[in-house]
Amino acid sequence: MSIGFLRQALNALQRQSRRRTPHRVNQWFKWLSPGLSIKRWLLISVGGVLLAGLGFAISLKLTPIFWAIQLLKDLLGLITNILPYYISGPVVLLCGLLLLLWGQTRTVSSITQVFRQEGDEELIDVLMAHRRLNRGPKIVVIGGGTGLSTLLRGLKTYSANTTAVVTVADDGGSSGRLRREIGVLPPGDIRNCLAALADEEKLLTELFQYRFRAGDGLTGHSFGNLFLTALSDITGDLERAIAASSKVLAVRGQVLPATLSDVRLWAELADGRRIEGESNITAAGGNVVKIGCIPENPPGLPAAIKAIKEADYIIMGPGSLYTSVIPNLLVKEIADAIAASVAPRIYVCNIMTQPGETAGYSVADHIRAIDAACEKPLFNAVLVHKKSPSARALIRYAEQNSHPVFLDREAVSLLGRRIVLANVMHEDETGCVRHDSQRLARVLLRWYGGTHHGK
């Protein structure tokens, strides 16, 4: 009878909670999830209150234990005289649990209101997401330009242990002007990566990406570039400036330059010309046969090398082959660390060829260019987009002498690379083709999971 009554009471309570506050009850029980380090501190707090009360009573010679036992005995005797034990026991137990739960949730609610704004998600959800992200794999992504920031935007939803190793060879636009006029390392690609990894701080991210449209000497500059330039001067180098900016933007992961040296790219074209400067290489409109940098062997940033050595997963690209991906690999210490890594390594091939860099290139040509620049194979798989763009996009890109990168399977296999085919493209209403950040990250993490569990 007692078991049946208890079951009925619990069922009634469950039905009532479902009708009134199912979401709130669910949020309460999340606090009991393992690994949050919450339950132990609640128990310690309760124990502290009991001990403090006991000590206070003893100091006043109130013999608290005797009186507490006597009071409890009288109270229980009164209750059992009114109600049988098989009814009064479960009722008292249930009341105690409800009071404890109510008191703790109200306490936690009062505390969390201080730490979150109206409309934000529940603190317990934030804690659980934080725990999940911090347990994610250590991912190192190498590249630059819009391709790298697109990938990072997707990866940050899977892991907070992401490191972006970014080229500092840019000499065009706002970055190029700051580099020539002030002598700082180009901050543009780094700024884009910081914004991509920002933890949904919308206003700060928009401020960081804001580009001035007027003003003597300000036109064309982005606020983030000027901010990083000023911080570099204050802190002494770009690495410290990036670390400070990461705190402001609540970045998930870290962004590191491949080197702190003032690197300048050069390229030899098929027609015999030698072009210097990252922006000039693309503008020259020739076929690159060899690429290098000045100084010839720039030292790698120690933090970037350490991140590569400790990585669980290394991704190269997407991005401009000769001006975003390969410049990082011209830092010999970076290339050597990648080659020595036992982690899965994959290259994300571009969807379209790029005039002035990779016109007419197939997937195998991209791989050969990286192998030739580094004089060693650095990755064991290549991710290739599976589906062709729309006719509208093909016409638009054909007018610019750009075409889909052809997958020559046999040649790629002969180069010893595994092919990962997937639909990772986003095409907007104008026919502009880009990698879809969420699809790309999902495919890359799925492939990593397959190789990781297959060991």
N, C-alpha and C positions, 0 to 999 in steps of 0.2 A: 504493500500500500504506500509506504513512504517513497519507494522508487518511482511508482506511478505518479504520485503527487508532484515529486520533484521534476519528472519529465514534463508533466503538464505545465508547471510553472515556467520552466525554461522555454518550452514551445510558445507559451503566451508572450513571454518577454521577447523572443525572437521575432514573432509576428508584429509586435508593437514597434520594435526597432526598425523593422523593414518598412513599416508604414510611415514612420515619422522621420527617422534620421539614418537611413542605410549608409549614406556616404560618410557621415560623421563617425558612426561606429566602426566602419572599415578603416578610417583614418586613425582611430584610437588604437586598434589592434596592430596597426603597422608599427607602432612604437615598441611592440614586443618582438619585432623581427630580430633574428640573431645578427650579431656583428655591429650593431649601432652603438654599443657601449652605453645604453640608457638604463636597462633594468638593474644592473648592479649598483648604479649610483642612486637610483630611487630607493632601493633596499637599504643602502648605507645611510641615506637621509632619514628614512623612517627609524632605523636603529639609533641614529644620533639623537633624534627627538626623544625617543623612549629613555635612552641612557641619561640625557640631560635632565629630564623630568624626574627620573629616579634619584639622581644625585642631588637635585635640589630638595627633594622630599626628605632624603636621609640627613642632609645637613641641618634640616629643621627638626630632626628627631620625630618625624611623623610616622615612623615604622610603615612605610608605604606598601611593602609587600604584604604584610598582614592585612591592612585595611583594604588593599586592592583585591585580595583573595576573598575576604569577608563580603565586600560589596558585590563581587562577581557571584559569590555563592547565593546571597540574598536575591539578587536580580534574576539569576537563573531559576531559583526556587519559585519566585513569583510568576515567572513566565510559564514554567512547566505546570504550575497549578491551574493556570488559565487555559493553556493549550497543551495537548500531548506532545511528548518529545519529538515524535516523528513529523510533527507539523512545525513546532517552534524552532527546532534545529535548522532546517532548511531556510525558514523565513529569516532568522537572525543572520545566517551565513550570507544569504542573498543581499540583505540590507547592508551588511558590512562591505561586501564587494562593491555594491553600487556606490556607497559613500566614498570608498577609496578611489574608485574609477572617476567619479565626479570631481573629487578634490584634486586629483592629479591632472586631469584634463584641463580644469580651469586654471591651475597653476601654469601648466605648459602654454596654454592659450595666452595668458597674460604676458608671459615672457616672449613668446614668438611675435606678438604684436609690435614689440619694440624693434625687431629685426627684419620685418617685412612690411612692404607697403600694401595698401589696399589693392586687391585685384591680383596679387602675386599668387603663385601656387603654394600649396601647403608646405610647411617647413619639413615635414616628414618625407614628402615626395622629393624635395630638394636634397635632403640627406641621403636618400636611397639612390638618387641619380648620381650624386657626388661619389658615393661608394662604388657604384657600377663603373663610372667613367675612370676612376682612379685605379680600378683593377684591370682596365683595358690594356692591350699589348703596347709595348714600346715601339712606336712606328717612327721611322725617319723618312721624310719625303724630300727629294732633292730636285731643284729646278728653279723656276722664276717666272715672271710674267703673270698674265691672267690665268693660265692653265693651272699653275700651282695653287693660287688662291682659291680657284674653283674646287679643287680636290680637297683642300683643307676645310672648306666650309662643310663638306660632307663628313669628313673623318672626325670632326670634333664631337659629333653626336655618338661616336662609338668608343672613343678613348680620349682621356685627358693627358695621355703620355705621348703626345705627338710632337716631334721636332721637325721644323722646316729648315733645311739648309739652303740658303738663298744666294744667288749670284750677286756680285757687286761690280759687274762689268758694264752696267748701263751708263750710257753717256748722252742720252737724248731727253727731250722734254724738260720738265721741272728738275728732275734728278741731275741731268746733264748740266743745266745752268748752275745749280748749287755746287756741283763738282768743280766746274771751271771757275766760278766766282769766289767761292769760299774755301775750296780744297777739301771738302768732306767726301766720304764715301757715298755713293748714290743711295738714297733712302727709299726710292719709289716702290720697288718690289717688296722690300721689307715692310713698308707701310701697308701694302695690300694684304700681305700675309697676316699681319697683326690684326687688321680689321676682320679678316675671314675667320680667325680663331677667337675673336672677342665673344664673351659669354652673353650674347643677346643684349648688350648695352647699346640700344638703338641710337640714342641721341649722341653718345660719345663716339660711336662708330661713324655716324654721319658727319660729325664735326671733324674727325680725323681724316675723312675722305673729301671734305669740302675743298673745292678749288676756287680760288679768287678769280673773278671775272673783270675786275677793274682795279685801278691803283697803280701808281708809278712804281714799277719794278715788281709788283705782286701778281700781275696778270699771268695766269697759267700755273702758278704755284699752288700746291695743295697745302692745307693747314698741317696735315700729318708730316709732310716733308720738312716744313719749317720747324715743326715741333721737334722732330728727331734731330735736325741739324743743330738747334739750340741746345738740346740735351747732350748731344755729342760734345759740344764745346764745354758745357758745364761739368759733365762727368769725366771727360777725358778721352773717351772712345765710343764707337758705335755700339759695341757689345753692352756696355753699361746703360747707354741710352735706350736700347731695345728692352732691357730688363725693367727699367723704370716705366716705360710706356706699357709694357705687358701688365704691370700692376694697375695702371690707370684704366686699362680696357678689360681687366679681368679675363686675360687670355687663357684658354685651355691648352696647355702645352707651352712650347717655346719656339722662338724664331731666332736663328743664328746665321750670321754671314759666313760664307765658306772660308773667307780670309779677311784680315784687316788691312791687307796690302792694297795699294792703289793700282788695281789691275786694268790693263788696257788690251782689248782683243785685237788680233790681226788675222787676216785670212788670205790665202792664195787662191785665186780663181782659175778656172780652166783656161781662160784666155791669157794667162800670164800676169794679170794684174795682182798687186799686193795692196789690200785695203786695210786701213787701221781705223779702229773705232767701231763699237757695237752697232750704232745706228747707221754707219756708213756701209757696213757689210750687207745688210738687207737692201739698202738703197742702191747698191752697185748693180744689182740685177744679174749677176753672173752665177756660175755653178761653183760652189766651194769645193776645193780638192784637199785643202789642208787648213787647219786652224790652230792658233796658239795664242799666247798672251805675253805681255811685257809687265813685270819681270817674268822670266821663263819659268821659274819654280817658286811661286809665292807660298809662304808657309800657311798651312791650314790652321784654322782656329781650333785650339785645344778642346774647347767644349763641344765643337761639332764632331771632331774625331772621336771623342769619348762617347758621344751619343750614338754614332754609327757602330762602334765596337760593342755597345750594350744593347743594340736594337734587336727586337724580336722579328722585325719585318722592315724591309727597305724598298721604297718605291721611287722610281725616277720618272719625271714628267708628270702630266703632259706639259707641253710648252714648245716654244721655238727651239728647234734642234740645236742650231749653232750659236744662238745668242741667249738661251735660257738654261738648257740642260747641260750641254758640253762645257760651258765656262766653269761650272762647279767642278767638273771632273778633270780640268786642267790643273787643279790644285792636287799635286801628286799624292800628298798625304791623305786626301779625301778618297781618291781613287784606290789607293792601296788598302785603306781601311774597308772599303766596300768589297774589294776582291777577296780580302781575308775573312770576311764575315761568313758564318755558316747559316745565317738567317735566310729565309726565302727572299729573293730579290726579283722584282718585276719592273719592266719598262712599260709605261702607258704611251702607246703610239698615238700621234695626232690623227684626227679624223680626215683632215684635208691637207694637201700639200701647201707649202708657203712660198709664194714667188720671191725670188732672190735668195732663198735658202735651200728649199727642198723640192723645187719644181721637177716633176717627173719621178720623184722618189717612190719606191715601193716600201713595204714594211722591212724587207731584208736590207734595203739601202740605208734605212735609219739605223738598223743594228750595226751594219758595217761601219758607218760613220762614227758611232760611239766607240766601237772596238778599235778603230784606227786612231782616234784621238787619244785613247788611254793605253793603247798597245796591249790590252788584255780584256777578256770577257768579264763584264761586271754583273750581269744579271742572267737568270736562268729561265725566265718566261717573259712573254710580251702580251699585253692586253690590246686587242684590236676590236674596233667597233664592227658590229655584225651587219647592221641594216644600212642600205644606201639612203642618203638624204633625198628629199623630194625633188621633183623636176624643177620647181621654182628655185630651190637652193642651188641645184647644179648649174642652172643658167646664170644665176647671180655670180657664183664663184668662177665659172668658166670665163666670164668677162674680165676677171682679174688674173686669168691664167692659173687658177687653182682648181684642183680636182681631188676626188676621194683617193686616199692612200690605198694603193692596190696591195692585196694580201697574196704574196707569192709563197704559198705553203711549202713547196718543196725546198726552196732556197732557205726559208727560215728553219726548216727541220735540219738541213745540212749544216746550218750555223749552230746547231745544238740547243735551240731554244724551244720551249713548250709554248704553244699558242693557246691563249685564253680568249675565246670569242664571246661577246656579250653586247646587248643593246644598251649603250651608255650615253646616247646623244640627246641633246635638247635642241630643238629648232624653233625659233620664235616666228612671229607672224610675218616678218620681213624676209625670212629665209636664211637668217644668220644661224650658223651651226656652232654649237659649243658642247662640251661635255656636261652632262647633268650631274651636279655634285652629289646628290643622294644616291642615284643609281650607280655612279662610279664607285663611291665609297662602299656601297653594299656588295658589289661584285668583288672588289678587292679584298674585303674582309671575309667574304665567303671562300674565296680562293685560299686566303691565308689559313682559315680554319681547316680546309681540306688538307693542306700540306702539313699543318701543325699536328693534326690528329693522325696523319698518315705515317708519322715518324715512328 
